[in-house]
Amino acid sequence: MPKCNCFQETLEKTKEHLSKQLPDGATEFEVSWKNFAFFFSGDRAPVNPEIEYKYRAMRRNQTPAKNLTKKTIGIMCSFCPFCGRKLGA
């Protein structure tokens, strides 16, 4: 099965939709995928979603820390999330 253009097509549709909502005179409008990745081999999704999680740790004296700890993990797609095409290794 040939590679799909789902990510590029979705980005273009989103750019077109958002450009209609910009205030008059807006300049330097750019749209891009967050967490874009470039792979040198294999058929992979160019954008990998991230899951963010937060928690409040306990200090050594067993009181809650002042700030939340924020971390993220990335997920590699096995299938195109738009058309369902199986991605290669």
PDB file of N, CA, C and O in Angstrom:
ATOM      1  N   MET A   1       0.842  -1.173   0.000  1.00  0.00           N
ATOM      2  CA  MET A   1       0.000   0.000   0.000  1.00  0.00           C
ATOM      3  C   MET A   1       0.895   1.247   0.000  1.00  0.00           C
ATOM      4  O   MET A   1       1.832   1.325   0.795  1.00  0.00           O
ATOM      5  N   PRO A   2       0.628   2.206  -0.862  1.00  0.00           N
ATOM      6  CA  PRO A   2       1.477   3.397  -0.937  1.00  0.00           C
ATOM      7  C   PRO A   2       1.320   4.282   0.298  1.00  0.00           C
ATOM      8  O   PRO A   2       0.342   4.191   1.040  1.00  0.00           O
ATOM      9  N   LYS A   3       2.309   5.131   0.485  1.00  0.00           N
ATOM     10  CA  LYS A   3       2.256   6.060   1.618  1.00  0.00           C
ATOM     11  C   LYS A   3       1.076   7.004   1.455  1.00  0.00           C
ATOM     12  O   LYS A   3       0.700   7.359   0.338  1.00  0.00           O
ATOM     13  N   CYS A   4       0.503   7.402   2.568  1.00  0.00           N
ATOM     14  CA  CYS A   4      -0.603   8.352   2.532  1.00  0.00           C
ATOM     15  C   CYS A   4      -0.071   9.769   2.762  1.00  0.00           C
ATOM     16  O   CYS A   4       1.040   9.955   3.257  1.00  0.00           O
ATOM     17  N   ASN A   5      -0.869  10.742   2.401  1.00  0.00           N
ATOM     18  CA  ASN A   5      -0.534  12.149   2.607  1.00  0.00           C
ATOM     19  C   ASN A   5      -1.419  12.765   3.677  1.00  0.00           C
ATOM     20  O   ASN A   5      -1.616  13.980   3.694  1.00  0.00           O
ATOM     21  N   CYS A   6      -1.952  11.946   4.567  1.00  0.00           N
ATOM     22  CA  CYS A   6      -2.942  12.400   5.546  1.00  0.00           C
ATOM     23  C   CYS A   6      -2.432  13.543   6.423  1.00  0.00           C
ATOM     24  O   CYS A   6      -3.162  14.501   6.675  1.00  0.00           O
ATOM     25  N   PHE A   7      -1.200  13.451   6.883  1.00  0.00           N
ATOM     26  CA  PHE A   7      -0.690  14.483   7.778  1.00  0.00           C
ATOM     27  C   PHE A   7      -0.563  15.819   7.050  1.00  0.00           C
ATOM     28  O   PHE A   7      -0.940  16.855   7.596  1.00  0.00           O
ATOM     29  N   GLN A   8      -0.042  15.808   5.836  1.00  0.00           N
ATOM     30  CA  GLN A   8       0.109  17.043   5.071  1.00  0.00           C
ATOM     31  C   GLN A   8      -1.262  17.606   4.689  1.00  0.00           C
ATOM     32  O   GLN A   8      -1.480  18.814   4.787  1.00  0.00           O
ATOM     33  N   GLU A   9      -2.184  16.748   4.256  1.00  0.00           N
ATOM     34  CA  GLU A   9      -3.521  17.203   3.883  1.00  0.00           C
ATOM     35  C   GLU A   9      -4.254  17.799   5.081  1.00  0.00           C
ATOM     36  O   GLU A   9      -4.927  18.821   4.946  1.00  0.00           O
ATOM     37  N   THR A  10      -4.132  17.178   6.245  1.00  0.00           N
ATOM     38  CA  THR A  10      -4.779  17.684   7.454  1.00  0.00           C
ATOM     39  C   THR A  10      -4.193  19.028   7.855  1.00  0.00           C
ATOM     40  O   THR A  10      -4.923  19.931   8.264  1.00  0.00           O
ATOM     41  N   LEU A  11      -2.889  19.160   7.739  1.00  0.00           N
ATOM     42  CA  LEU A  11      -2.242  20.423   8.075  1.00  0.00           C
ATOM     43  C   LEU A  11      -2.710  21.540   7.146  1.00  0.00           C
ATOM     44  O   LEU A  11      -2.965  22.655   7.601  1.00  0.00           O
ATOM     45  N   GLU A  12      -2.826  21.253   5.855  1.00  0.00           N
ATOM     46  CA  GLU A  12      -3.288  22.256   4.884  1.00  0.00           C
ATOM     47  C   GLU A  12      -4.740  22.651   5.152  1.00  0.00           C
ATOM     48  O   GLU A  12      -5.073  23.835   5.096  1.00  0.00           O
ATOM     49  N   LYS A  13      -5.601  21.688   5.439  1.00  0.00           N
ATOM     50  CA  LYS A  13      -7.004  21.990   5.747  1.00  0.00           C
ATOM     51  C   LYS A  13      -7.111  22.835   7.010  1.00  0.00           C
ATOM     52  O   LYS A  13      -7.914  23.765   7.077  1.00  0.00           O
ATOM     53  N   THR A  14      -6.303  22.509   8.003  1.00  0.00           N
ATOM     54  CA  THR A  14      -6.309  23.265   9.246  1.00  0.00           C
ATOM     55  C   THR A  14      -5.829  24.690   9.010  1.00  0.00           C
ATOM     56  O   THR A  14      -6.409  25.637   9.541  1.00  0.00           O
ATOM     57  N   LYS A  15      -4.788  24.844   8.229  1.00  0.00           N
ATOM     58  CA  LYS A  15      -4.258  26.175   7.921  1.00  0.00           C
ATOM     59  C   LYS A  15      -5.314  27.012   7.209  1.00  0.00           C
ATOM     60  O   LYS A  15      -5.508  28.184   7.534  1.00  0.00           O
ATOM     61  N   GLU A  16      -5.989  26.416   6.247  1.00  0.00           N
ATOM     62  CA  GLU A  16      -7.041  27.123   5.505  1.00  0.00           C
ATOM     63  C   GLU A  16      -8.169  27.552   6.451  1.00  0.00           C
ATOM     64  O   GLU A  16      -8.641  28.687   6.387  1.00  0.00           O
ATOM     65  N   HIS A  17      -8.589  26.653   7.313  1.00  0.00           N
ATOM     66  CA  HIS A  17      -9.668  26.944   8.262  1.00  0.00           C
ATOM     67  C   HIS A  17      -9.272  28.055   9.239  1.00  0.00           C
ATOM     68  O   HIS A  17     -10.052  28.975   9.489  1.00  0.00           O
ATOM     69  N   LEU A  18      -8.060  27.967   9.788  1.00  0.00           N
ATOM     70  CA  LEU A  18      -7.620  28.952  10.768  1.00  0.00           C
ATOM     71  C   LEU A  18      -7.365  30.320  10.145  1.00  0.00           C
ATOM     72  O   LEU A  18      -7.574  31.346  10.792  1.00  0.00           O
ATOM     73  N   SER A  19      -6.915  30.339   8.892  1.00  0.00           N
ATOM     74  CA  SER A  19      -6.623  31.625   8.248  1.00  0.00           C
ATOM     75  C   SER A  19      -7.881  32.477   8.098  1.00  0.00           C
ATOM     76  O   SER A  19      -7.794  33.704   8.067  1.00  0.00           O
ATOM     77  N   LYS A  20      -9.034  31.849   8.007  1.00  0.00           N
ATOM     78  CA  LYS A  20     -10.302  32.578   7.897  1.00  0.00           C
ATOM     79  C   LYS A  20     -10.689  33.229   9.224  1.00  0.00           C
ATOM     80  O   LYS A  20     -11.491  34.163   9.243  1.00  0.00           O
ATOM     81  N   GLN A  21     -10.136  32.754  10.313  1.00  0.00           N
ATOM     82  CA  GLN A  21     -10.480  33.258  11.634  1.00  0.00           C
ATOM     83  C   GLN A  21      -9.512  34.328  12.156  1.00  0.00           C
ATOM     84  O   GLN A  21      -9.717  34.878  13.238  1.00  0.00           O
ATOM     85  N   LEU A  22      -8.468  34.617  11.392  1.00  0.00           N
ATOM     86  CA  LEU A  22      -7.470  35.589  11.833  1.00  0.00           C
ATOM     87  C   LEU A  22      -8.028  37.007  11.734  1.00  0.00           C
ATOM     88  O   LEU A  22      -8.848  37.295  10.862  1.00  0.00           O
ATOM     89  N   PRO A  23      -7.589  37.882  12.617  1.00  0.00           N
ATOM     90  CA  PRO A  23      -8.032  39.279  12.523  1.00  0.00           C
ATOM     91  C   PRO A  23      -7.446  39.938  11.280  1.00  0.00           C
ATOM     92  O   PRO A  23      -6.401  39.519  10.781  1.00  0.00           O
ATOM     93  N   ASP A  24      -8.119  40.963  10.788  1.00  0.00           N
ATOM     94  CA  ASP A  24      -7.642  41.696   9.609  1.00  0.00           C
ATOM     95  C   ASP A  24      -6.246  42.245   9.862  1.00  0.00           C
ATOM     96  O   ASP A  24      -5.962  42.780  10.934  1.00  0.00           O
ATOM     97  N   GLY A  25      -5.384  42.110   8.872  1.00  0.00           N
ATOM     98  CA  GLY A  25      -4.031  42.635   8.969  1.00  0.00           C
ATOM     99  C   GLY A  25      -3.043  41.715   9.653  1.00  0.00           C
ATOM    100  O   GLY A  25      -1.881  42.087   9.818  1.00  0.00           O
ATOM    101  N   ALA A  26      -3.463  40.526  10.059  1.00  0.00           N
ATOM    102  CA  ALA A  26      -2.530  39.592  10.700  1.00  0.00           C
ATOM    103  C   ALA A  26      -1.451  39.176   9.708  1.00  0.00           C
ATOM    104  O   ALA A  26      -1.738  38.951   8.532  1.00  0.00           O
ATOM    105  N   THR A  27      -0.226  39.075  10.174  1.00  0.00           N
ATOM    106  CA  THR A  27       0.889  38.690   9.308  1.00  0.00           C
ATOM    107  C   THR A  27       1.661  37.540   9.942  1.00  0.00           C
ATOM    108  O   THR A  27       1.431  37.182  11.097  1.00  0.00           O
ATOM    109  N   GLU A  28       2.570  36.974   9.177  1.00  0.00           N
ATOM    110  CA  GLU A  28       3.470  35.912   9.626  1.00  0.00           C
ATOM    111  C   GLU A  28       2.721  34.727  10.233  1.00  0.00           C
ATOM    112  O   GLU A  28       3.109  34.196  11.273  1.00  0.00           O
ATOM    113  N   PHE A  29       1.654  34.328   9.572  1.00  0.00           N
ATOM    114  CA  PHE A  29       0.834  33.206  10.028  1.00  0.00           C
ATOM    115  C   PHE A  29       1.513  31.901   9.638  1.00  0.00           C
ATOM    116  O   PHE A  29       1.818  31.682   8.466  1.00  0.00           O
ATOM    117  N   GLU A  30       1.747  31.042  10.609  1.00  0.00           N
ATOM    118  CA  GLU A  30       2.365  29.739  10.359  1.00  0.00           C
ATOM    119  C   GLU A  30       1.587  28.660  11.086  1.00  0.00           C
ATOM    120  O   GLU A  30       1.073  28.877  12.183  1.00  0.00           O
ATOM    121  N   VAL A  31       1.508  27.508  10.470  1.00  0.00           N
ATOM    122  CA  VAL A  31       0.868  26.346  11.075  1.00  0.00           C
ATOM    123  C   VAL A  31       1.834  25.181  10.922  1.00  0.00           C
ATOM    124  O   VAL A  31       2.349  24.935   9.831  1.00  0.00           O
ATOM    125  N   SER A  32       2.080  24.468  12.009  1.00  0.00           N
ATOM    126  CA  SER A  32       2.978  23.317  11.927  1.00  0.00           C
ATOM    127  C   SER A  32       2.583  22.309  12.990  1.00  0.00           C
ATOM    128  O   SER A  32       1.915  22.640  13.969  1.00  0.00           O
ATOM    129  N   TRP A  33       3.004  21.092  12.780  1.00  0.00           N
ATOM    130  CA  TRP A  33       2.752  20.037  13.748  1.00  0.00           C
ATOM    131  C   TRP A  33       3.668  20.229  14.937  1.00  0.00           C
ATOM    132  O   TRP A  33       4.847  20.544  14.775  1.00  0.00           O
ATOM    133  N   LYS A  34       3.137  20.042  16.119  1.00  0.00           N
ATOM    134  CA  LYS A  34       3.960  20.026  17.320  1.00  0.00           C
ATOM    135  C   LYS A  34       4.557  18.622  17.437  1.00  0.00           C
ATOM    136  O   LYS A  34       3.892  17.637  17.116  1.00  0.00           O
ATOM    137  N   ASN A  35       5.777  18.531  17.884  1.00  0.00           N
ATOM    138  CA  ASN A  35       6.465  17.245  18.051  1.00  0.00           C
ATOM    139  C   ASN A  35       6.706  16.526  16.732  1.00  0.00           C
ATOM    140  O   ASN A  35       6.633  15.299  16.668  1.00  0.00           O
ATOM    141  N   PHE A  36       6.991  17.282  15.688  1.00  0.00           N
ATOM    142  CA  PHE A  36       7.307  16.709  14.390  1.00  0.00           C
ATOM    143  C   PHE A  36       8.620  15.953  14.490  1.00  0.00           C
ATOM    144  O   PHE A  36       9.564  16.424  15.124  1.00  0.00           O
ATOM    145  N   ALA A  37       8.685  14.791  13.872  1.00  0.00           N
ATOM    146  CA  ALA A  37       9.897  13.972  13.902  1.00  0.00           C
ATOM    147  C   ALA A  37      10.293  13.608  12.476  1.00  0.00           C
ATOM    148  O   ALA A  37       9.432  13.382  11.625  1.00  0.00           O
ATOM    149  N   PHE A  38      11.564  13.553  12.225  1.00  0.00           N
ATOM    150  CA  PHE A  38      12.074  13.154  10.920  1.00  0.00           C
ATOM    151  C   PHE A  38      12.802  11.831  11.086  1.00  0.00           C
ATOM    152  O   PHE A  38      13.769  11.737  11.843  1.00  0.00           O
ATOM    153  N   PHE A  39      12.333  10.803  10.372  1.00  0.00           N
ATOM    154  CA  PHE A  39      12.942   9.477  10.442  1.00  0.00           C
ATOM    155  C   PHE A  39      13.757   9.233   9.183  1.00  0.00           C
ATOM    156  O   PHE A  39      13.312   9.551   8.080  1.00  0.00           O
ATOM    157  N   PHE A  40      14.930   8.678   9.340  1.00  0.00           N
ATOM    158  CA  PHE A  40      15.801   8.428   8.201  1.00  0.00           C
ATOM    159  C   PHE A  40      15.442   7.146   7.460  1.00  0.00           C
ATOM    160  O   PHE A  40      15.841   6.968   6.309  1.00  0.00           O
ATOM    161  N   SER A  41      14.700   6.260   8.096  1.00  0.00           N
ATOM    162  CA  SER A  41      14.293   5.032   7.425  1.00  0.00           C
ATOM    163  C   SER A  41      12.949   4.582   7.960  1.00  0.00           C
ATOM    164  O   SER A  41      12.527   4.985   9.044  1.00  0.00           O
ATOM    165  N   GLY A  42      12.291   3.749   7.192  1.00  0.00           N
ATOM    166  CA  GLY A  42      11.011   3.205   7.616  1.00  0.00           C
ATOM    167  C   GLY A  42       9.845   4.121   7.282  1.00  0.00           C
ATOM    168  O   GLY A  42      10.023   5.297   6.964  1.00  0.00           O
ATOM    169  N   ASP A  43       8.680   3.570   7.359  1.00  0.00           N
ATOM    170  CA  ASP A  43       7.438   4.284   7.079  1.00  0.00           C
ATOM    171  C   ASP A  43       6.770   4.575   8.422  1.00  0.00           C
ATOM    172  O   ASP A  43       6.129   3.697   9.001  1.00  0.00           O
ATOM    173  N   ARG A  44       6.914   5.779   8.908  1.00  0.00           N
ATOM    174  CA  ARG A  44       6.414   6.138  10.230  1.00  0.00           C
ATOM    175  C   ARG A  44       5.591   7.411  10.149  1.00  0.00           C
ATOM    176  O   ARG A  44       5.707   8.186   9.200  1.00  0.00           O
ATOM    177  N   ALA A  45       4.760   7.614  11.158  1.00  0.00           N
ATOM    178  CA  ALA A  45       3.987   8.851  11.252  1.00  0.00           C
ATOM    179  C   ALA A  45       4.951   9.987  11.581  1.00  0.00           C
ATOM    180  O   ALA A  45       5.786   9.837  12.473  1.00  0.00           O
ATOM    181  N   PRO A  46       4.857  11.128  10.881  1.00  0.00           N
ATOM    182  CA  PRO A  46       5.792  12.223  11.126  1.00  0.00           C
ATOM    183  C   PRO A  46       5.533  12.962  12.438  1.00  0.00           C
ATOM    184  O   PRO A  46       6.385  13.715  12.911  1.00  0.00           O
ATOM    185  N   VAL A  47       4.370  12.747  13.014  1.00  0.00           N
ATOM    186  CA  VAL A  47       4.019  13.404  14.264  1.00  0.00           C
ATOM    187  C   VAL A  47       3.586  12.336  15.249  1.00  0.00           C
ATOM    188  O   VAL A  47       2.768  11.474  14.925  1.00  0.00           O
ATOM    189  N   ASN A  48       4.124  12.394  16.424  1.00  0.00           N
ATOM    190  CA  ASN A  48       3.791  11.405  17.431  1.00  0.00           C
ATOM    191  C   ASN A  48       3.141  12.096  18.616  1.00  0.00           C
ATOM    192  O   ASN A  48       3.722  13.006  19.206  1.00  0.00           O
ATOM    193  N   PRO A  49       1.944  11.669  18.962  1.00  0.00           N
ATOM    194  CA  PRO A  49       1.242  12.329  20.060  1.00  0.00           C
ATOM    195  C   PRO A  49       1.956  12.142  21.386  1.00  0.00           C
ATOM    196  O   PRO A  49       2.680  11.170  21.600  1.00  0.00           O
ATOM    197  N   GLU A  50       1.731  13.094  22.259  1.00  0.00           N
ATOM    198  CA  GLU A  50       2.312  13.021  23.590  1.00  0.00           C
ATOM    199  C   GLU A  50       1.208  13.009  24.632  1.00  0.00           C
ATOM    200  O   GLU A  50       0.137  13.584  24.438  1.00  0.00           O
ATOM    201  N   ILE A  51       1.489  12.352  25.724  1.00  0.00           N
ATOM    202  CA  ILE A  51       0.586  12.355  26.870  1.00  0.00           C
ATOM    203  C   ILE A  51       1.306  13.105  27.976  1.00  0.00           C
ATOM    204  O   ILE A  51       2.439  12.789  28.338  1.00  0.00           O
ATOM    205  N   GLU A  52       0.617  14.101  28.499  1.00  0.00           N
ATOM    206  CA  GLU A  52       1.194  14.873  29.589  1.00  0.00           C
ATOM    207  C   GLU A  52       0.594  14.385  30.898  1.00  0.00           C
ATOM    208  O   GLU A  52      -0.605  14.116  30.984  1.00  0.00           O
ATOM    209  N   TYR A  53       1.434  14.274  31.910  1.00  0.00           N
ATOM    210  CA  TYR A  53       0.905  13.929  33.225  1.00  0.00           C
ATOM    211  C   TYR A  53       1.555  14.813  34.278  1.00  0.00           C
ATOM    212  O   TYR A  53       2.695  15.252  34.132  1.00  0.00           O
ATOM    213  N   LYS A  54       0.803  15.061  35.338  1.00  0.00           N
ATOM    214  CA  LYS A  54       1.240  15.956  36.407  1.00  0.00           C
ATOM    215  C   LYS A  54       0.982  15.283  37.747  1.00  0.00           C
ATOM    216  O   LYS A  54       0.049  14.494  37.894  1.00  0.00           O
ATOM    217  N   TYR A  55       1.806  15.600  38.700  1.00  0.00           N
ATOM    218  CA  TYR A  55       1.569  15.124  40.056  1.00  0.00           C
ATOM    219  C   TYR A  55       2.273  16.037  41.047  1.00  0.00           C
ATOM    220  O   TYR A  55       3.218  16.744  40.700  1.00  0.00           O
ATOM    221  N   ARG A  56       1.806  16.009  42.260  1.00  0.00           N
ATOM    222  CA  ARG A  56       2.432  16.762  43.335  1.00  0.00           C
ATOM    223  C   ARG A  56       3.172  15.761  44.216  1.00  0.00           C
ATOM    224  O   ARG A  56       2.560  14.902  44.851  1.00  0.00           O
ATOM    225  N   ALA A  57       4.472  15.882  44.244  1.00  0.00           N
ATOM    226  CA  ALA A  57       5.296  14.971  45.037  1.00  0.00           C
ATOM    227  C   ALA A  57       5.255  15.359  46.513  1.00  0.00           C
ATOM    228  O   ALA A  57       4.853  16.465  46.873  1.00  0.00           O
ATOM    229  N   MET A  58       5.668  14.452  47.328  1.00  0.00           N
ATOM    230  CA  MET A  58       5.770  14.718  48.768  1.00  0.00           C
ATOM    231  C   MET A  58       7.222  15.057  49.099  1.00  0.00           C
ATOM    232  O   MET A  58       8.152  14.438  48.582  1.00  0.00           O
ATOM    233  N   ARG A  59       7.394  16.034  49.954  1.00  0.00           N
ATOM    234  CA  ARG A  59       8.734  16.391  50.411  1.00  0.00           C
ATOM    235  C   ARG A  59       9.228  15.344  51.407  1.00  0.00           C
ATOM    236  O   ARG A  59       8.490  14.439  51.798  1.00  0.00           O
ATOM    237  N   ARG A  60      10.473  15.485  51.802  1.00  0.00           N
ATOM    238  CA  ARG A  60      11.055  14.543  52.769  1.00  0.00           C
ATOM    239  C   ARG A  60      10.327  14.585  54.112  1.00  0.00           C
ATOM    240  O   ARG A  60      10.260  13.585  54.826  1.00  0.00           O
ATOM    241  N   ASN A  61       9.786  15.752  54.441  1.00  0.00           N
ATOM    242  CA  ASN A  61       9.074  15.873  55.721  1.00  0.00           C
ATOM    243  C   ASN A  61       7.592  15.498  55.591  1.00  0.00           C
ATOM    244  O   ASN A  61       6.792  15.792  56.479  1.00  0.00           O
ATOM    245  N   GLN A  62       7.244  14.860  54.500  1.00  0.00           N
ATOM    246  CA  GLN A  62       5.893  14.351  54.237  1.00  0.00           C
ATOM    247  C   GLN A  62       4.829  15.439  54.086  1.00  0.00           C
ATOM    248  O   GLN A  62       3.658  15.206  54.388  1.00  0.00           O
ATOM    249  N   THR A  63       5.231  16.628  53.620  1.00  0.00           N
ATOM    250  CA  THR A  63       4.279  17.670  53.256  1.00  0.00           C
ATOM    251  C   THR A  63       4.285  17.785  51.732  1.00  0.00           C
ATOM    252  O   THR A  63       5.300  17.498  51.098  1.00  0.00           O
ATOM    253  N   PRO A  64       3.158  18.205  51.135  1.00  0.00           N
ATOM    254  CA  PRO A  64       3.119  18.316  49.678  1.00  0.00           C
ATOM    255  C   PRO A  64       4.084  19.375  49.156  1.00  0.00           C
ATOM    256  O   PRO A  64       4.261  20.427  49.770  1.00  0.00           O
ATOM    257  N   ALA A  65       4.699  19.087  48.024  1.00  0.00           N
ATOM    258  CA  ALA A  65       5.597  20.041  47.381  1.00  0.00           C
ATOM    259  C   ALA A  65       4.807  21.253  46.908  1.00  0.00           C
ATOM    260  O   ALA A  65       3.604  21.163  46.663  1.00  0.00           O
ATOM    261  N   LYS A  66       5.489  22.383  46.781  1.00  0.00           N
ATOM    262  CA  LYS A  66       4.839  23.622  46.360  1.00  0.00           C
ATOM    263  C   LYS A  66       4.345  23.536  44.920  1.00  0.00           C
ATOM    264  O   LYS A  66       3.223  23.948  44.622  1.00  0.00           O
ATOM    265  N   ASN A  67       5.168  23.009  44.035  1.00  0.00           N
ATOM    266  CA  ASN A  67       4.846  22.964  42.605  1.00  0.00           C
ATOM    267  C   ASN A  67       4.500  21.554  42.139  1.00  0.00           C
ATOM    268  O   ASN A  67       4.916  20.560  42.735  1.00  0.00           O
ATOM    269  N   LEU A  68       3.729  21.498  41.062  1.00  0.00           N
ATOM    270  CA  LEU A  68       3.442  20.215  40.420  1.00  0.00           C
ATOM    271  C   LEU A  68       4.633  19.789  39.583  1.00  0.00           C
ATOM    272  O   LEU A  68       5.323  20.631  39.008  1.00  0.00           O
ATOM    273  N   THR A  69       4.876  18.511  39.512  1.00  0.00           N
ATOM    274  CA  THR A  69       5.856  17.955  38.594  1.00  0.00           C
ATOM    275  C   THR A  69       5.107  17.630  37.305  1.00  0.00           C
ATOM    276  O   THR A  69       4.082  16.949  37.339  1.00  0.00           O
ATOM    277  N   LYS A  70       5.614  18.116  36.160  1.00  0.00           N
ATOM    278  CA  LYS A  70       4.958  17.901  34.869  1.00  0.00           C
ATOM    279  C   LYS A  70       5.894  17.120  33.960  1.00  0.00           C
ATOM    280  O   LYS A  70       7.054  17.493  33.785  1.00  0.00           O
ATOM    281  N   LYS A  71       5.394  16.047  33.390  1.00  0.00           N
ATOM    282  CA  LYS A  71       6.197  15.217  32.494  1.00  0.00           C
ATOM    283  C   LYS A  71       5.351  14.790  31.302  1.00  0.00           C
ATOM    284  O   LYS A  71       4.122  14.839  31.355  1.00  0.00           O
ATOM    285  N   THR A  72       6.008  14.376  30.237  1.00  0.00           N
ATOM    286  CA  THR A  72       5.311  13.873  29.059  1.00  0.00           C
ATOM    287  C   THR A  72       5.971  12.592  28.580  1.00  0.00           C
ATOM    288  O   THR A  72       7.153  12.351  28.825  1.00  0.00           O
ATOM    289  N   ILE A  73       5.183  11.779  27.895  1.00  0.00           N
ATOM    290  CA  ILE A  73       5.711  10.596  27.215  1.00  0.00           C
ATOM    291  C   ILE A  73       5.201  10.627  25.783  1.00  0.00           C
ATOM    292  O   ILE A  73       4.070  11.046  25.537  1.00  0.00           O
ATOM    293  N   GLY A  74       6.014  10.192  24.845  1.00  0.00           N
ATOM    294  CA  GLY A  74       5.624  10.137  23.447  1.00  0.00           C
ATOM    295  C   GLY A  74       5.121   8.759  23.067  1.00  0.00           C
ATOM    296  O   GLY A  74       5.519   7.752  23.654  1.00  0.00           O
ATOM    297  N   ILE A  75       4.246   8.727  22.084  1.00  0.00           N
ATOM    298  CA  ILE A  75       3.679   7.466  21.614  1.00  0.00           C
ATOM    299  C   ILE A  75       3.957   7.339  20.124  1.00  0.00           C
ATOM    300  O   ILE A  75       3.702   8.271  19.360  1.00  0.00           O
ATOM    301  N   MET A  76       4.475   6.197  19.710  1.00  0.00           N
ATOM    302  CA  MET A  76       4.697   5.936  18.290  1.00  0.00           C
ATOM    303  C   MET A  76       3.454   5.267  17.710  1.00  0.00           C
ATOM    304  O   MET A  76       2.920   4.320  18.287  1.00  0.00           O
ATOM    305  N   CYS A  77       3.005   5.767  16.574  1.00  0.00           N
ATOM    306  CA  CYS A  77       1.802   5.227  15.925  1.00  0.00           C
ATOM    307  C   CYS A  77       2.143   3.997  15.090  1.00  0.00           C
ATOM    308  O   CYS A  77       3.162   3.974  14.399  1.00  0.00           O
ATOM    309  N   SER A  78       1.294   2.978  15.153  1.00  0.00           N
ATOM    310  CA  SER A  78       1.436   1.797  14.310  1.00  0.00           C
ATOM    311  C   SER A  78       0.587   1.923  13.056  1.00  0.00           C
ATOM    312  O   SER A  78       0.839   1.261  12.050  1.00  0.00           O
ATOM    313  N   PHE A  79      -0.431   2.789  13.130  1.00  0.00           N
ATOM    314  CA  PHE A  79      -1.345   3.019  12.019  1.00  0.00           C
ATOM    315  C   PHE A  79      -1.519   4.515  11.842  1.00  0.00           C
ATOM    316  O   PHE A  79      -1.391   5.274  12.802  1.00  0.00           O
ATOM    317  N   CYS A  80      -1.808   4.943  10.624  1.00  0.00           N
ATOM    318  CA  CYS A  80      -2.111   6.353  10.383  1.00  0.00           C
ATOM    319  C   CYS A  80      -3.393   6.673  11.148  1.00  0.00           C
ATOM    320  O   CYS A  80      -4.401   5.994  10.953  1.00  0.00           O
ATOM    321  N   PRO A  81      -3.382   7.695  12.017  1.00  0.00           N
ATOM    322  CA  PRO A  81      -4.580   7.988  12.799  1.00  0.00           C
ATOM    323  C   PRO A  81      -5.705   8.591  11.966  1.00  0.00           C
ATOM    324  O   PRO A  81      -6.821   8.729  12.467  1.00  0.00           O
ATOM    325  N   PHE A  82      -5.452   8.948  10.727  1.00  0.00           N
ATOM    326  CA  PHE A  82      -6.469   9.550   9.878  1.00  0.00           C
ATOM    327  C   PHE A  82      -7.121   8.547   8.929  1.00  0.00           C
ATOM    328  O   PHE A  82      -8.347   8.504   8.827  1.00  0.00           O
ATOM    329  N   CYS A  83      -6.326   7.748   8.241  1.00  0.00           N
ATOM    330  CA  CYS A  83      -6.902   6.824   7.258  1.00  0.00           C
ATOM    331  C   CYS A  83      -6.812   5.356   7.688  1.00  0.00           C
ATOM    332  O   CYS A  83      -7.428   4.494   7.060  1.00  0.00           O
ATOM    333  N   GLY A  84      -6.058   5.063   8.743  1.00  0.00           N
ATOM    334  CA  GLY A  84      -5.968   3.707   9.247  1.00  0.00           C
ATOM    335  C   GLY A  84      -4.962   2.827   8.549  1.00  0.00           C
ATOM    336  O   GLY A  84      -4.893   1.634   8.845  1.00  0.00           O
ATOM    337  N   ARG A  85      -4.168   3.372   7.619  1.00  0.00           N
ATOM    338  CA  ARG A  85      -3.179   2.583   6.898  1.00  0.00           C
ATOM    339  C   ARG A  85      -2.103   2.105   7.867  1.00  0.00           C
ATOM    340  O   ARG A  85      -1.620   2.882   8.690  1.00  0.00           O
ATOM    341  N   LYS A  86      -1.726   0.834   7.774  1.00  0.00           N
ATOM    342  CA  LYS A  86      -0.668   0.273   8.626  1.00  0.00           C
ATOM    343  C   LYS A  86       0.665   0.880   8.209  1.00  0.00           C
ATOM    344  O   LYS A  86       1.015   0.903   7.029  1.00  0.00           O
ATOM    345  N   LEU A  87       1.394   1.368   9.197  1.00  0.00           N
ATOM    346  CA  LEU A  87       2.708   1.952   8.951  1.00  0.00           C
ATOM    347  C   LEU A  87       3.755   0.862   9.051  1.00  0.00           C
ATOM    348  O   LEU A  87       3.597  -0.091   9.814  1.00  0.00           O
ATOM    349  N   GLY A  88       4.817   0.998   8.289  1.00  0.00           N
ATOM    350  CA  GLY A  88       5.882   0.004   8.271  1.00  0.00           C
ATOM    351  C   GLY A  88       6.834   0.170   9.429  1.00  0.00           C
ATOM    352  O   GLY A  88       6.724   1.106  10.220  1.00  0.00           O
ATOM    353  N   ALA A  89       7.766  -0.752   9.515  1.00  0.00           N
ATOM    354  CA  ALA A  89       8.756  -0.714  10.599  1.00  0.00           C
ATOM    355  C   ALA A  89       9.947   0.127  10.208  1.00  0.00           C
ATOM    356  O   ALA A  89      10.883   0.274  10.994  1.00  0.00           O
TER     357      ALA A  89
END
